[in-house]
Amino acid sequence: MTATGLPMEVPAEGLPTRVRIHEVGARDGLQNEQTVVATEIKAEFIHRLAAAGLPLVEATSFVHPKWVPQLADAEQLFPQLGDLDPHRLPVLVPNERGLDRALALGARRIAVFASATESFAQANLNRTVDAALAMFAPVVARAKDAKVHVRGYLSMCFGDPWEGPVPVAQTVRVCRELLDLGCDELSLGDTIGVATPGHVQHLLAALNEAGVPTSRLGVHFHDTYGQALANTFAALQHGVTTIDASAGGLGGCPYAKSATGNLATEDLVWMLHGLGIETGVDLGRLTATSAWMAEVLGRPSPSRTLRALSHKE
């Protein structure tokens, strides 16, 4: 570590020169909190993350409040972000009603949330994989008609707590279906954190063979077995330039009890900056923001970089 609290830059051959971080802490992170965070605190969190240079900060979810009470304030929160470019504020929508709510507030980036496995589709969406895709079809079509960017999240791409390892062909099929619906990009989720680097590269290669370009893929790793950064590096070697991460390592999955938190954005930025990969993120401002949120939540952050830099001060 240098005297400035930043890693020494030593680029590795064959990696992208710039990566876009898709920050999910304010949505994926806070939706898993036992207590409900005040709307004003959420708005400040998002503003701080945007000010730290994160290009995309997923703001909230327009799911029914009964299912995710932690994000029941979407209608109150989104107007408090009116000074930010809505193209920087993706929101999750579960169905056409959610899309209506998001569009009414001026959202310009939405995401739908599918599953690669039948068990998780039933647990999370209460329907089969194909029925969920059919539900998303009009959502994506209407969003595209409104010139809104659509992301397709795909959970359980590598392993499922009920079904075990997920066949690569199964994940590829659902990815292909989401793109055929009209999604602009896909986020490959390792929801229970069981992926390893070889598995990551095998899936990415299989997707390419199925006609899915790497440029339309992002990755979303959980750190259950300590593999999130290793898997990220494997994805970088394959040319992936969109990485999901959560400030302070917030989040898990309420429907997958073995899942621990998302890859911490600070840990990701430390590695990327050490590799000489541009992110546009100010690590100092990011760590200060995550430290503040950890205080709000009343518990330490699992981010190793945040802890290391905090102890240095």
KOLPAVO-519700 format. One record per residue (C-alpha): x, y, z; residue in one letter; residue number from 1; chain. Coordinates in pm, 1 decimal, decimal comma. Layout:
BEGIN
+----------+----------+----------+----+-----+----+
|       xx |       yy |       zz | aa |   i | ch |
+----------+----------+----------+----+-----+----+
|        X |        Y |        Z |  a | NUM |  A |
...
+----------+----------+----------+----+-----+----+
//
This chain:
BEGIN
+----------+----------+----------+----+-----+----+
|       xx |       yy |       zz | aa |   i | ch |
+----------+----------+----------+----+-----+----+
|      0,0 |      0,0 |      0,0 |  m |   1 |  A |
|    122,9 |    347,6 |    -82,4 |  t |   2 |  A |
|    138,5 |    635,5 |    162,6 |  a |   3 |  A |
|   -184,1 |    774,3 |     15,8 |  t |   4 |  A |
|   -385,2 |    467,5 |    119,0 |  g |   5 |  A |
|   -411,6 |    348,6 |   -240,8 |  l |   6 |  A |
|   -270,2 |     29,9 |   -392,5 |  p |   7 |  A |
|     39,7 |     36,7 |   -608,7 |  m |   8 |  A |
|    -63,2 |      8,4 |   -973,2 |  e |   9 |  A |
|     75,5 |   -296,3 |  -1149,2 |  v |  10 |  A |
|   -131,5 |   -372,4 |  -1462,5 |  p |  11 |  A |
|   -181,3 |   -728,8 |  -1581,4 |  a |  12 |  A |
|   -186,9 |   -814,0 |  -1950,4 |  e |  13 |  A |
|   -509,4 |   -881,5 |  -2134,2 |  g |  14 |  A |
|   -749,0 |   -703,7 |  -1898,1 |  l |  15 |  A |
|   -995,5 |   -423,6 |  -1977,7 |  p |  16 |  A |
|   -865,7 |    -69,2 |  -1927,8 |  t |  17 |  A |
|  -1190,8 |     51,8 |  -1771,7 |  r |  18 |  A |
|  -1470,2 |   -115,0 |  -1574,2 |  v |  19 |  A |
|  -1819,7 |     12,3 |  -1499,1 |  r |  20 |  A |
|  -1926,2 |    -67,2 |  -1144,1 |  i |  21 |  A |
|  -2298,4 |   -124,2 |  -1097,8 |  h |  22 |  A |
|  -2354,3 |    -28,5 |   -732,8 |  e |  23 |  A |
|  -2634,2 |   -229,1 |   -568,8 |  v |  24 |  A |
|  -2597,1 |   -143,2 |   -199,5 |  g |  25 |  A |
|  -2891,6 |     93,4 |   -175,1 |  a |  26 |  A |
|  -3130,1 |   -164,5 |   -322,2 |  r |  27 |  A |
|  -2991,8 |   -516,7 |   -293,8 |  d |  28 |  A |
|  -2810,1 |   -430,3 |     27,6 |  g |  29 |  A |
|  -3075,8 |   -242,5 |    221,0 |  l |  30 |  A |
|  -3358,5 |   -475,7 |    116,9 |  q |  31 |  A |
|  -3197,0 |   -743,4 |    333,0 |  n |  32 |  A |
|  -3178,9 |   -534,6 |    649,5 |  e |  33 |  A |
|  -3393,7 |   -645,4 |    941,6 |  q |  34 |  A |
|  -3488,7 |   -286,7 |   1015,8 |  t |  35 |  A |
|  -3622,7 |    -29,6 |    773,9 |  v |  36 |  A |
|  -3379,7 |    251,8 |    696,2 |  v |  37 |  A |
|  -3538,1 |    598,4 |    684,1 |  a |  38 |  A |
|  -3607,4 |    738,1 |    337,6 |  t |  39 |  A |
|  -3390,9 |   1045,3 |    403,3 |  e |  40 |  A |
|  -3096,8 |    822,1 |    500,5 |  i |  41 |  A |
|  -3138,3 |    617,4 |    182,7 |  k |  42 |  A |
|  -3142,6 |    936,3 |    -25,0 |  a |  43 |  A |
|  -2825,3 |   1058,9 |    142,3 |  e |  44 |  A |
|  -2661,0 |    719,1 |     90,4 |  f |  45 |  A |
|  -2737,7 |    729,6 |   -282,0 |  i |  46 |  A |
|  -2619,4 |   1088,7 |   -314,7 |  h |  47 |  A |
|  -2292,3 |   1002,7 |   -138,6 |  r |  48 |  A |
|  -2235,4 |    700,1 |   -361,7 |  l |  49 |  A |
|  -2298,8 |    907,4 |   -673,5 |  a |  50 |  A |
|  -2063,4 |   1178,1 |   -544,8 |  a |  51 |  A |
|  -1794,5 |    911,1 |   -494,8 |  a |  52 |  A |
|  -1802,2 |    858,6 |   -872,2 |  g |  53 |  A |
|  -2008,1 |    542,2 |   -902,4 |  l |  54 |  A |
|  -2165,8 |    566,0 |  -1248,8 |  p |  55 |  A |
|  -2473,4 |    354,6 |  -1168,6 |  l |  56 |  A |
|  -2638,2 |    342,6 |   -825,8 |  v |  57 |  A |
|  -2935,6 |    110,1 |   -810,2 |  e |  58 |  A |
|  -3185,2 |    314,1 |   -612,1 |  a |  59 |  A |
|  -3481,9 |     98,9 |   -512,3 |  t |  60 |  A |
|  -3734,9 |   -163,3 |   -613,6 |  s |  61 |  A |
|  -4095,4 |   -115,4 |   -719,5 |  f |  62 |  A |
|  -4199,9 |   -451,7 |   -581,1 |  v |  63 |  A |
|  -4514,1 |   -477,1 |   -368,7 |  h |  64 |  A |
|  -4439,7 |   -343,5 |    -16,3 |  p |  65 |  A |
|  -4573,3 |   -665,0 |    135,3 |  k |  66 |  A |
|  -4285,8 |   -863,1 |    -15,4 |  w |  67 |  A |
|  -4001,6 |   -617,9 |     51,7 |  v |  68 |  A |
|  -4112,8 |   -376,5 |    326,1 |  p |  69 |  A |
|  -3761,2 |   -231,4 |    346,7 |  q |  70 |  A |
|  -3818,0 |    -70,6 |      4,5 |  l |  71 |  A |
|  -4182,5 |     24,1 |     47,4 |  a |  72 |  A |
|  -4089,8 |    392,9 |     18,8 |  d |  73 |  A |
|  -3991,6 |    386,1 |   -350,9 |  a |  74 |  A |
|  -4245,4 |    658,0 |   -438,8 |  e |  75 |  A |
|  -4111,4 |    880,5 |   -161,4 |  q |  76 |  A |
|  -3743,3 |    809,0 |   -229,1 |  l |  77 |  A |
|  -3713,2 |    855,0 |   -603,5 |  f |  78 |  A |
|  -3830,0 |   1221,8 |   -605,3 |  p |  79 |  A |
|  -3560,0 |   1297,8 |   -345,5 |  q |  80 |  A |
|  -3303,9 |   1198,9 |   -610,4 |  l |  81 |  A |
|  -3431,4 |   1448,9 |   -865,8 |  g |  82 |  A |
|  -3098,7 |   1633,3 |   -881,1 |  d |  83 |  A |
|  -2929,4 |   1316,6 |  -1011,3 |  l |  84 |  A |
|  -2943,4 |   1194,7 |  -1370,9 |  d |  85 |  A |
|  -3213,2 |    922,5 |  -1380,9 |  p |  86 |  A |
|  -2995,8 |    732,4 |  -1629,5 |  h |  87 |  A |
|  -2761,3 |    672,4 |  -1333,6 |  r |  88 |  A |
|  -3037,5 |    533,8 |  -1108,4 |  l |  89 |  A |
|  -3156,1 |    185,9 |  -1211,3 |  p |  90 |  A |
|  -3462,9 |     46,5 |  -1034,0 |  v |  91 |  A |
|  -3598,7 |   -305,1 |  -1007,1 |  l |  92 |  A |
|  -3948,8 |   -376,0 |  -1138,7 |  v |  93 |  A |
|  -4121,1 |   -713,7 |  -1087,1 |  p |  94 |  A |
|  -4414,8 |   -675,3 |  -1325,1 |  n |  95 |  A |
|  -4617,1 |   -426,5 |  -1531,3 |  e |  96 |  A |
|  -4756,7 |   -257,5 |  -1222,1 |  r |  97 |  A |
|  -4403,7 |   -198,4 |  -1097,5 |  g |  98 |  A |
|  -4309,5 |    -62,5 |  -1438,7 |  l |  99 |  A |
|  -4603,3 |    179,3 |  -1428,5 |  d | 100 |  A |
|  -4489,4 |    310,3 |  -1090,8 |  r | 101 |  A |
|  -4128,9 |    348,7 |  -1206,9 |  a | 102 |  A |
|  -4216,0 |    523,7 |  -1533,7 |  l | 103 |  A |
|  -4451,8 |    762,7 |  -1354,8 |  a | 104 |  A |
|  -4155,3 |    886,7 |  -1150,6 |  l | 105 |  A |
|  -3925,6 |    926,4 |  -1451,1 |  g | 106 |  A |
|  -3708,4 |    616,2 |  -1418,5 |  a | 107 |  A |
|  -3487,8 |    561,8 |  -1725,0 |  r | 108 |  A |
|  -3320,0 |    233,6 |  -1630,6 |  r | 109 |  A |
|  -3512,4 |    -67,5 |  -1507,4 |  i | 110 |  A |
|  -3424,6 |   -425,8 |  -1424,0 |  a | 111 |  A |
|  -3623,9 |   -748,4 |  -1417,3 |  v | 112 |  A |
|  -3523,4 |  -1036,2 |  -1193,8 |  f | 113 |  A |
|  -3533,7 |  -1392,8 |  -1330,7 |  a | 114 |  A |
|  -3398,7 |  -1727,6 |  -1214,2 |  s | 115 |  A |
|  -3198,0 |  -1997,7 |  -1388,9 |  a | 116 |  A |
|  -3358,9 |  -2265,3 |  -1169,5 |  t | 117 |  A |
|  -3715,9 |  -2379,1 |  -1108,3 |  e | 118 |  A |
|  -3674,2 |  -2401,6 |   -730,3 |  s | 119 |  A |
|  -3562,8 |  -2041,7 |   -691,7 |  f | 120 |  A |
|  -3821,3 |  -1917,2 |   -941,0 |  a | 121 |  A |
|  -4090,1 |  -2073,7 |   -721,5 |  q | 122 |  A |
|  -3938,2 |  -1939,2 |   -398,4 |  a | 123 |  A |
|  -3876,1 |  -1588,5 |   -527,5 |  n | 124 |  A |
|  -4146,9 |  -1536,0 |   -791,7 |  l | 125 |  A |
|  -4399,8 |  -1807,9 |   -707,9 |  n | 126 |  A |
|  -4402,1 |  -1932,7 |  -1066,1 |  r | 127 |  A |
|  -4200,4 |  -2144,5 |  -1309,7 |  t | 128 |  A |
|  -3900,0 |  -2011,3 |  -1499,9 |  v | 129 |  A |
|  -4098,1 |  -1995,0 |  -1823,1 |  d | 130 |  A |
|  -4399,4 |  -1833,9 |  -1655,4 |  a | 131 |  A |
|  -4171,4 |  -1568,4 |  -1510,1 |  a | 132 |  A |
|  -4022,7 |  -1498,8 |  -1852,7 |  l | 133 |  A |
|  -4374,3 |  -1468,1 |  -1994,3 |  a | 134 |  A |
|  -4457,6 |  -1217,9 |  -1718,5 |  m | 135 |  A |
|  -4150,2 |  -1011,3 |  -1805,9 |  f | 136 |  A |
|  -4221,0 |  -1004,0 |  -2181,7 |  a | 137 |  A |
|  -4469,0 |   -711,7 |  -2173,8 |  p | 138 |  A |
|  -4260,4 |   -532,1 |  -1911,6 |  v | 139 |  A |
|  -3952,1 |   -536,7 |  -2133,8 |  v | 140 |  A |
|  -4150,1 |   -453,4 |  -2448,2 |  a | 141 |  A |
|  -4318,9 |   -152,9 |  -2289,3 |  r | 142 |  A |
|  -3993,3 |    -31,0 |  -2137,7 |  a | 143 |  A |
|  -3818,8 |    -48,8 |  -2474,1 |  k | 144 |  A |
|  -4108,8 |    137,5 |  -2636,3 |  d | 145 |  A |
|  -4051,0 |    411,2 |  -2377,6 |  a | 146 |  A |
|  -3678,0 |    409,8 |  -2467,3 |  k | 147 |  A |
|  -3588,5 |    286,1 |  -2119,1 |  v | 148 |  A |
|  -3275,3 |     73,0 |  -2069,1 |  h | 149 |  A |
|  -3354,6 |   -279,9 |  -1948,3 |  v | 150 |  A |
|  -3124,5 |   -502,7 |  -1746,0 |  r | 151 |  A |
|  -3202,5 |   -868,6 |  -1687,0 |  g | 152 |  A |
|  -3085,3 |  -1011,1 |  -1355,7 |  y | 153 |  A |
|  -3044,1 |  -1386,4 |  -1356,5 |  l | 154 |  A |
|  -3012,7 |  -1557,4 |  -1018,2 |  s | 155 |  A |
|  -2865,5 |  -1899,9 |   -943,6 |  m | 156 |  A |
|  -2642,9 |  -1904,8 |  -1251,5 |  c | 157 |  A |
|  -2387,4 |  -2135,1 |  -1086,9 |  f | 158 |  A |
|  -2555,7 |  -2317,3 |   -800,1 |  g | 159 |  A |
|  -2891,0 |  -2345,3 |   -624,8 |  d | 160 |  A |
|  -2946,8 |  -2429,8 |   -254,3 |  p | 161 |  A |
|  -3219,1 |  -2683,0 |   -344,5 |  w | 162 |  A |
|  -3097,7 |  -2817,7 |   -679,2 |  e | 163 |  A |
|  -2720,4 |  -2807,9 |   -633,2 |  g | 164 |  A |
|  -2486,6 |  -2724,3 |   -924,7 |  p | 165 |  A |
|  -2670,6 |  -2564,7 |  -1215,6 |  v | 166 |  A |
|  -2592,7 |  -2707,1 |  -1561,4 |  p | 167 |  A |
|  -2428,2 |  -2445,2 |  -1781,2 |  v | 168 |  A |
|  -2670,0 |  -2517,0 |  -2065,6 |  a | 169 |  A |
|  -2962,2 |  -2440,1 |  -1836,4 |  q | 170 |  A |
|  -2822,7 |  -2096,7 |  -1747,8 |  t | 171 |  A |
|  -2738,5 |  -2026,7 |  -2112,4 |  v | 172 |  A |
|  -3095,3 |  -2105,0 |  -2219,3 |  r | 173 |  A |
|  -3251,6 |  -1855,1 |  -1978,2 |  v | 174 |  A |
|  -2990,7 |  -1590,5 |  -2066,4 |  c | 175 |  A |
|  -3074,6 |  -1633,9 |  -2433,0 |  r | 176 |  A |
|  -3447,5 |  -1602,8 |  -2355,3 |  e | 177 |  A |
|  -3394,2 |  -1278,3 |  -2162,2 |  l | 178 |  A |
|  -3199,1 |  -1126,7 |  -2449,4 |  l | 179 |  A |
|  -3462,7 |  -1241,2 |  -2696,1 |  d | 180 |  A |
|  -3723,2 |  -1058,3 |  -2486,2 |  l | 181 |  A |
|  -3526,6 |   -739,7 |  -2550,0 |  g | 182 |  A |
|  -3303,3 |   -694,2 |  -2245,5 |  c | 183 |  A |
|  -3008,9 |   -465,5 |  -2318,6 |  d | 184 |  A |
|  -2774,3 |   -638,5 |  -2076,6 |  e | 185 |  A |
|  -2764,5 |   -933,4 |  -1837,2 |  l | 186 |  A |
|  -2622,7 |   -965,8 |  -1487,1 |  s | 187 |  A |
|  -2508,9 |  -1319,7 |  -1405,6 |  l | 188 |  A |
|  -2577,5 |  -1382,6 |  -1037,7 |  g | 189 |  A |
|  -2386,5 |  -1624,6 |   -817,7 |  d | 190 |  A |
|  -2658,9 |  -1594,7 |   -557,3 |  t | 191 |  A |
|  -2518,0 |  -1842,0 |   -303,5 |  i | 192 |  A |
|  -2151,9 |  -1775,2 |   -381,0 |  g | 193 |  A |
|  -2052,1 |  -2123,1 |   -498,3 |  v | 194 |  A |
|  -1886,1 |  -2029,1 |   -829,0 |  a | 195 |  A |
|  -1514,8 |  -2071,8 |   -886,6 |  t | 196 |  A |
|  -1301,1 |  -1904,4 |  -1157,2 |  p | 197 |  A |
|  -1301,1 |  -2198,3 |  -1399,0 |  g | 198 |  A |
|  -1678,5 |  -2226,1 |  -1376,5 |  h | 199 |  A |
|  -1710,4 |  -1852,7 |  -1445,6 |  v | 200 |  A |
|  -1497,6 |  -1869,5 |  -1756,6 |  q | 201 |  A |
|  -1673,0 |  -2184,5 |  -1878,7 |  h | 202 |  A |
|  -2015,0 |  -2017,7 |  -1850,7 |  l | 203 |  A |
|  -1894,5 |  -1700,5 |  -2023,3 |  l | 204 |  A |
|  -1747,4 |  -1905,1 |  -2309,2 |  a | 205 |  A |
|  -2069,6 |  -2104,6 |  -2343,3 |  a | 206 |  A |
|  -2270,8 |  -1782,9 |  -2359,8 |  l | 207 |  A |
|  -2044,0 |  -1652,5 |  -2634,7 |  n | 208 |  A |
|  -2091,8 |  -1976,2 |  -2827,7 |  e | 209 |  A |
|  -2468,0 |  -1927,2 |  -2794,6 |  a | 210 |  A |
|  -2442,1 |  -1585,4 |  -2955,7 |  g | 211 |  A |
|  -2436,3 |  -1374,5 |  -2638,5 |  v | 212 |  A |
|  -2157,1 |  -1114,9 |  -2667,9 |  p | 213 |  A |
|  -1943,9 |  -1043,2 |  -2362,2 |  t | 214 |  A |
|  -2022,7 |   -672,1 |  -2402,3 |  s | 215 |  A |
|  -2380,7 |   -742,3 |  -2291,2 |  r | 216 |  A |
|  -2282,6 |   -932,1 |  -1977,4 |  l | 217 |  A |
|  -2218,7 |   -821,6 |  -1622,9 |  g | 218 |  A |
|  -2135,2 |  -1035,5 |  -1319,7 |  v | 219 |  A |
|  -2278,7 |  -1031,9 |   -968,5 |  h | 220 |  A |
|  -2079,5 |  -1236,6 |   -718,1 |  f | 221 |  A |
|  -2147,6 |  -1318,6 |   -354,1 |  h | 222 |  A |
|  -1859,0 |  -1393,2 |   -122,6 |  d | 223 |  A |
|  -2000,6 |  -1691,3 |     67,1 |  t | 224 |  A |
|  -1688,1 |  -1902,3 |      9,9 |  y | 225 |  A |
|  -1444,2 |  -1613,3 |    -32,2 |  g | 226 |  A |
|  -1439,9 |  -1647,2 |   -412,0 |  q | 227 |  A |
|  -1595,9 |  -1317,1 |   -524,3 |  a | 228 |  A |
|  -1274,2 |  -1134,1 |   -616,4 |  l | 229 |  A |
|  -1118,8 |  -1443,4 |   -775,7 |  a | 230 |  A |
|  -1432,9 |  -1489,3 |   -982,9 |  n | 231 |  A |
|  -1429,1 |  -1121,7 |  -1076,5 |  t | 232 |  A |
|  -1071,3 |  -1152,3 |  -1198,6 |  f | 233 |  A |
|  -1170,7 |  -1453,5 |  -1409,4 |  a | 234 |  A |
|  -1450,8 |  -1247,6 |  -1563,0 |  a | 235 |  A |
|  -1208,3 |   -961,5 |  -1633,6 |  l | 236 |  A |
|   -977,5 |  -1205,0 |  -1812,1 |  q | 237 |  A |
|  -1271,5 |  -1294,6 |  -2034,6 |  h | 238 |  A |
|  -1333,4 |   -927,6 |  -2114,6 |  g | 239 |  A |
|  -1630,4 |   -849,0 |  -1888,1 |  v | 240 |  A |
|  -1641,8 |   -477,1 |  -1807,2 |  t | 241 |  A |
|  -1956,7 |   -448,5 |  -1591,6 |  t | 242 |  A |
|  -1922,0 |   -564,8 |  -1231,4 |  i | 243 |  A |
|  -2194,5 |   -549,7 |   -966,1 |  d | 244 |  A |
|  -2086,9 |   -467,0 |   -612,0 |  a | 245 |  A |
|  -2234,2 |   -337,7 |   -289,7 |  s | 246 |  A |
|  -2089,8 |    -57,4 |    -77,8 |  a | 247 |  A |
|  -1959,0 |   -200,7 |    246,5 |  g | 248 |  A |
|  -2053,7 |   -552,5 |    135,2 |  g | 249 |  A |
|  -2419,5 |   -498,8 |    224,0 |  l | 250 |  A |
|  -2674,1 |   -755,7 |    119,4 |  g | 251 |  A |
|  -2744,0 |  -1121,9 |     72,1 |  g | 252 |  A |
|  -3058,1 |  -1289,5 |    -46,4 |  c | 253 |  A |
|  -3375,4 |  -1326,0 |    163,9 |  p | 254 |  A |
|  -3481,2 |  -1637,6 |    -30,4 |  y | 255 |  A |
|  -3143,7 |  -1815,0 |    -12,8 |  a | 256 |  A |
|  -3050,7 |  -1852,7 |    353,0 |  k | 257 |  A |
|  -2694,5 |  -1968,7 |    286,8 |  s | 258 |  A |
|  -2607,2 |  -1653,5 |     92,6 |  a | 259 |  A |
|  -2377,9 |  -1401,8 |    255,9 |  t | 260 |  A |
|  -2314,0 |  -1050,8 |    138,6 |  g | 261 |  A |
|  -2236,1 |   -917,6 |   -202,6 |  n | 262 |  A |
|  -1885,5 |   -839,2 |   -315,6 |  l | 263 |  A |
|  -1786,7 |   -520,2 |   -131,3 |  a | 264 |  A |
|  -1739,6 |   -226,3 |   -366,9 |  t | 265 |  A |
|  -1431,0 |   -109,8 |   -175,0 |  e | 266 |  A |
|  -1262,5 |   -447,8 |   -215,8 |  d | 267 |  A |
|  -1343,7 |   -445,1 |   -587,3 |  l | 268 |  A |
|  -1213,5 |    -90,1 |   -636,8 |  v | 269 |  A |
|   -891,0 |   -170,1 |   -448,4 |  w | 270 |  A |
|   -821,9 |   -462,5 |   -681,6 |  m | 271 |  A |
|   -918,8 |   -275,7 |   -999,0 |  l | 272 |  A |
|   -709,6 |     29,2 |   -914,0 |  h | 273 |  A |
|   -415,9 |   -195,2 |   -828,8 |  g | 274 |  A |
|   -448,7 |   -344,5 |  -1175,8 |  l | 275 |  A |
|   -449,1 |      3,5 |  -1329,7 |  g | 276 |  A |
|   -811,9 |    -34,3 |  -1439,9 |  i | 277 |  A |
|  -1008,4 |    290,1 |  -1441,5 |  e | 278 |  A |
|  -1338,4 |    305,6 |  -1252,2 |  t | 279 |  A |
|  -1398,4 |    677,1 |  -1195,0 |  g | 280 |  A |
|  -1451,4 |    597,3 |   -825,6 |  v | 281 |  A |
|  -1288,3 |    794,7 |   -543,3 |  d | 282 |  A |
|  -1194,4 |    521,0 |   -295,9 |  l | 283 |  A |
|  -1163,7 |    764,0 |     -5,2 |  g | 284 |  A |
|  -1513,7 |    902,5 |    -52,7 |  r | 285 |  A |
|  -1653,2 |    553,8 |   -105,8 |  l | 286 |  A |
|  -1501,6 |    414,6 |    215,2 |  t | 287 |  A |
|  -1622,1 |    717,8 |    411,0 |  a | 288 |  A |
|  -1973,2 |    657,2 |    279,5 |  t | 289 |  A |
|  -1970,0 |    288,1 |    368,6 |  s | 290 |  A |
|  -1828,0 |    361,0 |    713,3 |  a | 291 |  A |
|  -2109,8 |    610,3 |    769,2 |  w | 292 |  A |
|  -2372,8 |    356,1 |    663,2 |  m | 293 |  A |
|  -2219,7 |     92,6 |    891,6 |  a | 294 |  A |
|  -2265,2 |    336,1 |   1179,2 |  e | 295 |  A |
|  -2625,9 |    398,2 |   1076,0 |  v | 296 |  A |
|  -2690,3 |     21,8 |   1073,7 |  l | 297 |  A |
|  -2504,6 |    -27,1 |   1401,0 |  g | 298 |  A |
|  -2262,9 |   -295,3 |   1291,1 |  r | 299 |  A |
|  -1917,8 |   -321,2 |   1132,3 |  p | 300 |  A |
|  -1883,2 |   -360,7 |    758,4 |  s | 301 |  A |
|  -1753,7 |   -693,9 |    625,5 |  p | 302 |  A |
|  -1543,1 |   -506,8 |    365,7 |  s | 303 |  A |
|  -1178,3 |   -589,4 |    429,3 |  r | 304 |  A |
|  -1057,0 |   -279,0 |    247,7 |  t | 305 |  A |
|  -1285,0 |    -55,8 |    451,6 |  l | 306 |  A |
|  -1159,2 |   -209,8 |    774,5 |  r | 307 |  A |
|   -795,8 |   -186,4 |    669,3 |  a | 308 |  A |
|   -820,3 |    178,6 |    569,3 |  l | 309 |  A |
|  -1022,6 |    265,7 |    880,3 |  s | 310 |  A |
|   -754,9 |    110,6 |   1106,8 |  h | 311 |  A |
|   -485,9 |    305,5 |    923,4 |  k | 312 |  A |
|   -642,2 |    641,4 |   1010,3 |  e | 313 |  A |
+----------+----------+----------+----+-----+----+
//
